[in-house]
Amino acid sequence: MADDDKFAFKDPASLIVKEEKKEWRAQAFQGVSPFDFAMKQKLEKKERAERERKAKADIWNYKSADQGLEAAQRKEQFEREKAEKETRKETKTNLKDVQASQTKEELEREAQFKREQDEKATRTTTKANMKDVFVAETAETISRKEQFDREVSSKQEARDTINKLKDVTITETTEGMIRKEQFDRDQNSKAVSRNQKNENANFDMAKSLFGSGGGVPSDDEEEE
């Protein structure tokens, strides 16, 4: 079906059915009757449609210089991309059997990792071996233990002494009695001062000087 001309792609110009002009048409339908006028309009419409089809076909087949350049650039780009893909495929195929060698930095890191693993294994083994080791006490340890025992005994004696002294009645000494007498004298002195202030607040100076019925003496009394 693809090779059949009936279904092949064709441009619009090849699809136009061109009608041959007949010699008698130029002289036909030249009258003024309605039939002649209608036929003349039909023929003009047909010619106008043919001119439009021809213009469309010319536009379809028109190709500018820019279109040709763009097509060439696209084709060139497609060829480059195709070549790059082929190159990548070949590179991957060639690198399948390649064995990468270690760099100096990778070798140093691998050696450092092995050292760390050996150190961890050594510490683990040392801890396991020292579980059953009995450490003897040194002179310093014995001295510290004796000092700790003395401190504990001293604290216990202090607590026992405090408990025993709870029920002890302390008698007054001479100094305590003197201080108590001095405190009592101070309290009595303060009480006397407060009472004196209260009496002075109610004291009438004029009444004490002139008596209860007296007043200020006149000039005649002074002359007598």
C-alpha positions as CSV (number, residue, x, y, z in Angstrom):
1,M,0.0,0.0,0.0
2,A,2.9,2.3,0.7
3,D,4.2,1.9,-2.8
4,D,0.8,2.5,-4.4
5,D,0.6,6.0,-6.1
6,K,-3.0,6.2,-5.0
7,F,-2.0,6.5,-1.3
8,A,1.3,8.2,-1.7
9,F,1.9,11.8,-0.4
10,K,1.3,14.4,-3.1
11,D,1.5,18.2,-3.0
12,P,-1.7,20.2,-3.5
13,A,-0.6,21.3,-7.1
14,S,-0.8,17.7,-8.3
15,L,-4.2,17.2,-6.9
16,I,-5.8,20.1,-9.0
17,V,-7.9,18.8,-11.8
18,K,-7.3,21.2,-14.6
19,E,-10.1,21.8,-17.0
20,E,-9.2,22.6,-20.6
21,K,-10.8,25.8,-21.9
22,K,-12.9,25.3,-24.9
23,E,-12.9,27.7,-27.8
24,W,-16.7,28.1,-27.9
25,R,-16.8,29.3,-24.2
26,A,-15.5,32.7,-25.1
27,Q,-18.4,33.3,-27.3
28,A,-21.1,31.5,-25.2
29,F,-23.5,33.0,-22.7
30,Q,-23.0,36.6,-23.9
31,G,-26.7,37.4,-23.9
32,V,-28.8,39.3,-21.3
33,S,-31.1,36.5,-20.4
34,P,-31.2,35.2,-16.8
35,F,-29.8,31.9,-17.9
36,D,-26.9,33.5,-19.6
37,F,-26.2,35.7,-16.6
38,A,-26.3,32.7,-14.2
39,M,-23.9,30.7,-16.4
40,K,-21.6,33.6,-16.7
41,Q,-21.4,33.9,-12.8
42,K,-20.9,30.2,-12.5
43,L,-17.9,30.3,-14.9
44,E,-16.3,33.3,-13.2
45,K,-16.7,31.5,-9.8
46,K,-15.0,28.4,-11.2
47,E,-12.1,30.5,-12.6
48,R,-11.7,32.3,-9.3
49,A,-11.5,29.0,-7.4
50,E,-8.9,27.7,-9.9
51,R,-6.7,30.8,-9.3
52,E,-7.0,30.3,-5.5
53,R,-5.9,26.7,-5.8
54,K,-3.0,27.7,-7.9
55,A,-1.9,30.4,-5.3
56,K,-2.2,27.8,-2.5
57,A,0.0,25.4,-4.4
58,D,2.6,28.0,-5.0
59,I,2.7,28.9,-1.3
60,W,3.0,25.2,-0.4
61,N,6.0,24.7,-2.7
62,Y,7.7,27.9,-1.6
63,K,10.9,27.4,0.4
64,S,13.0,30.3,1.6
65,A,16.7,30.4,2.2
66,D,16.3,30.5,5.9
67,Q,14.2,27.3,5.9
68,G,16.9,25.5,4.0
69,L,19.6,26.7,6.4
70,E,17.6,25.7,9.4
71,A,17.0,22.2,8.0
72,A,20.7,21.9,7.4
73,Q,21.5,22.9,10.9
74,R,19.0,20.5,12.4
75,K,20.4,17.7,10.3
76,E,24.0,18.5,11.4
77,Q,22.9,18.6,15.0
78,F,21.2,15.3,14.7
79,E,24.3,13.8,13.2
80,R,26.4,15.1,16.0
81,E,24.1,13.7,18.7
82,K,24.0,10.4,16.9
83,A,27.8,10.3,16.8
84,E,28.0,11.2,20.5
85,K,25.7,8.4,21.4
86,E,27.7,5.9,19.4
87,T,30.9,7.1,21.1
88,R,29.4,6.7,24.6
89,K,28.2,3.2,23.7
90,E,31.6,2.2,22.4
91,T,33.3,3.7,25.5
92,K,31.1,1.8,27.9
93,T,31.7,-1.4,26.0
94,N,35.5,-0.8,26.1
95,L,35.5,0.0,29.8
96,K,33.7,-3.1,30.9
97,D,37.0,-5.2,31.1
98,V,39.2,-2.3,32.4
99,Q,40.4,-2.8,36.0
100,A,41.0,0.5,37.8
101,S,44.2,0.7,39.8
102,Q,44.2,2.2,43.3
103,T,45.6,5.6,43.8
104,K,48.1,6.6,46.5
105,E,45.4,8.2,48.6
106,E,43.2,5.1,48.4
107,L,46.1,2.9,49.5
108,E,46.9,5.2,52.4
109,R,43.2,5.2,53.5
110,E,43.1,1.4,53.3
111,A,46.3,1.1,55.4
112,Q,44.9,3.5,58.0
113,F,41.6,1.6,58.1
114,K,43.5,-1.7,58.8
115,R,45.6,0.0,61.5
116,E,42.4,1.2,63.2
117,Q,40.8,-2.3,63.0
118,D,44.0,-3.9,64.5
119,E,43.9,-1.3,67.4
120,K,40.3,-2.1,68.2
121,A,41.0,-5.8,68.1
122,T,44.0,-5.3,70.5
123,R,41.9,-3.3,72.9
124,T,39.1,-5.9,72.9
125,T,41.6,-8.7,73.5
126,T,43.3,-6.8,76.3
127,K,40.0,-6.1,78.1
128,A,39.0,-9.8,77.8
129,N,42.4,-10.9,79.3
130,M,42.3,-8.4,82.2
131,K,38.9,-9.6,83.5
132,D,40.5,-12.2,85.7
133,V,43.5,-10.2,86.8
134,F,43.6,-9.5,90.6
135,V,45.1,-6.1,91.4
136,A,47.0,-6.1,94.8
137,E,46.6,-3.1,97.1
138,T,49.5,-0.7,97.2
139,A,50.8,1.3,100.1
140,E,49.0,4.4,98.9
141,T,45.7,2.5,98.7
142,I,46.2,1.1,102.3
143,S,46.9,4.6,103.6
144,R,43.9,6.1,102.0
145,K,41.7,3.3,103.3
146,E,43.0,3.9,106.9
147,Q,42.4,7.6,106.5
148,F,38.8,7.0,105.3
149,D,38.2,4.7,108.3
150,R,39.4,7.3,110.7
151,E,37.2,10.0,109.1
152,V,34.2,7.7,109.4
153,S,35.0,6.9,113.1
154,S,35.4,10.6,113.8
155,K,32.0,11.5,112.2
156,Q,30.3,8.7,114.2
157,E,31.8,9.9,117.5
158,A,30.6,13.4,116.7
159,R,27.1,12.1,116.1
160,D,27.2,10.1,119.3
161,T,28.4,13.1,121.3
162,I,25.6,15.3,119.9
163,N,23.0,12.6,120.9
164,K,24.4,12.3,124.4
165,L,24.4,16.1,125.0
166,K,20.7,16.5,124.1
167,D,19.6,15.6,127.7
168,V,22.4,17.5,129.5
169,T,21.2,20.5,131.7
170,I,23.7,23.4,131.7
171,T,23.9,25.3,135.0
172,E,24.3,29.0,135.0
173,T,27.8,30.4,135.5
174,T,28.8,33.6,137.2
175,E,29.1,35.3,133.8
176,G,25.6,34.2,132.9
177,M,24.2,35.5,136.2
178,I,25.9,38.9,135.7
179,R,24.6,39.2,132.2
180,K,21.1,38.3,133.4
181,E,21.2,41.0,136.1
182,Q,22.5,43.5,133.6
183,F,19.7,42.7,131.3
184,D,17.1,43.1,134.1
185,R,18.5,46.5,135.0
186,D,18.3,47.6,131.3
187,Q,14.7,46.5,131.2
188,N,13.8,48.4,134.4
189,S,15.6,51.5,133.2
190,K,13.6,51.4,129.9
191,A,10.4,51.0,131.8
192,V,11.1,54.0,134.1
193,S,12.0,56.1,131.0
194,R,8.7,55.2,129.3
195,N,6.7,56.0,132.5
196,Q,8.5,59.3,132.9
197,K,7.6,60.2,129.2
198,N,4.0,59.4,129.8
199,E,3.9,61.6,133.0
200,N,5.6,64.5,131.2
201,A,3.0,64.3,128.4
202,N,0.2,65.1,130.9
203,F,2.2,67.7,132.9
204,D,0.7,71.3,133.0
205,M,3.4,73.8,133.5
206,A,1.1,76.8,134.2
207,K,-0.8,74.9,136.8
208,S,2.3,73.9,138.6
209,L,3.6,77.5,138.7
210,F,0.5,79.5,139.6
211,G,-1.8,77.1,141.3
212,S,-5.3,75.9,140.4
213,G,-7.2,79.3,141.1
214,G,-4.6,81.8,140.2
215,G,-4.2,83.8,137.1
216,V,-1.9,86.5,136.0
217,P,-1.6,89.2,138.8
218,S,-2.7,92.7,137.9
219,D,-0.7,96.0,138.4
220,D,-2.6,97.0,141.6
221,E,-1.8,93.8,143.3
222,E,1.8,94.2,142.4
223,E,1.8,97.8,144.0
224,E,0.3,96.5,147.3
